[in-house]
Amino acid sequence: MKNMKTLFLKALLLSQALLVSLMTVADTEDYSSDAQWWSPGEERVFPQYSEYKNTSGRLGIINLNGPINTAEHPFFQALGSNGRGCVSCHQPSDAMSITPETALQRWKETNGKDPLFAAFDGSDCPTLDQSKPSSHSLLLKKGLFRIGMPWPPMPFNGKPVAPEFTIEVIRDPTGCNTDPVWGLNSEKPTVSVYRRPRPVINVDHLLEMPHGVPPYNKFFFNDSSLLPKDPETGNFVSQQLMADGRGLTPKLQALDAAQTHLELMAGLSKEQLQQIEAFERQLFAAQSFDAVAGDLTGDTTPPGLGPDALVKAPRGRLGNNPLNKIFGDFSMWENAVNQQEFKASVARGANIFKERRFYIKDVGAYNDKGLGNPFKRSCGAGCHNTLVMGMDLSPGFMDLGLNNWPWQTTRSDLPLFKITCHANAKPQSYLGRVIMTHDPGRALITGKCIDVGGTMTQQMRGLAARAPYFAGGAAANLRELVDFYDRRFNINYTEQEKIDLVNFMRTL
Ligand code: HEC
């Protein structure tokens, strides 16, 4: 009872804080004529261009091929048995992800009845009393959904994998991993991990194969194995979808999403899959207005900012040379003065991101790949090297330590697993054969010891609209994200450098 009260109080305070911060955004124009929240099955038109307010300005979304009547579109329909549509968890206002603030607001508006809170994965565990906010704490506080991964691992090709390790549940704050119906020892053994929805924007960039960097257009960076192929076309896939890469193509990903998140057992028709992929490929989004810097789309802003830059930029390119700089050239803001001190800070942040090198150390499936340990590189050149997108162009799952002992302070809200790898398995390079983790990541697909903790780097656009960050929501805001890297790699950023990096990222 006490928990419930404090949660409600927190909800109230949070929503007030949100209101205040929205009101302080220097903005009078309202581009989005409709309400912020999108329910599935609404008779609404998704316009060619829309903007949504967030804590540091506005996000702009270009829907390239023109307005969509969502009443007839599978991304926006409640196709499954739980009343959800894809849009339930991929909200335009939140850069097509969803924040805990939005979820809380929705809880209050519907008294927890919105399909967003469906027991299956919108609660900490389906067996909990669904009427209590505390049963949905990971969604309401961290924006996390339950992902139930089959054990032993079962990849898309349907052939079960014999895992190289055993998995034990050490701590189970949600109760789901030890649950007799939903847990690891149930009839359908399942490992429940909790992850943030990745933003469904700029997907066209995510799907393009790398250009000009052979052989990475055929191989995984981390273990040099061949990339999988799209069963429909026979072409290699880019492997940039989902934290663990289990969504090989937009269609296979959508099928999986429909069967799990929408609880639609019948699957989707060929036409529905085509419509979903086409929609995902025509959405381009980025911050379009900053509360301090103002418009981010005009001729006086660095060319890599604003959603239009995503439409124009070539896909699948590295941003590692003077002609192709990651997120473009920020020099026009370098000497900006007064209101403009903020702009100069953004330009410095862009420089730090691209140029300031530090020692990257003990990153599984990275430092052990012939690069050396430690290996001196910047954020951009090291891992976030894709032109205008900021993910890693050469696909590779790596372990930054976000979910594992000893790097990340152990979180009490997430399950903790103990992985014990077989004596003859190749060990995880820096964690060995016994690993404590909140989320085994890629290893839940491949069953390999070296893949424990492996996560696919994600894009960096629309960040201001979709905190908290990282797959498990480990950083509540951009400052915590910078602090994580500063700690993890002993970078010793100055206070000003941290501020500059945060200012830079909030304009993306
Ligand atoms: C219950 C919430 C929920 C619903 C409903 C939902 N998703 Fe997601 N979506 C997620 C989560 C969580 C992830 C990230 C999972 C991971 O990384 O393992 C995700 C990831 C994605 C991604 C990958 C984006 C990237 O950058 O990697 C795409 C694409 C996507 N969803 C499309 C869809 C489609 C299409 C539907 C409807 C058929 C849908 N989603 C319904 C929660 C949801």
Residues whose N, C-alpha, C, O or C-beta is under 5 A from the ligand:
A	BS01	HEC	R84 G85 C86 S88 C89 F145 R195 R196 P197 R198 P199 V200 Q240 L241 M242 A243 D244 A254 A257 A258 H261 I276
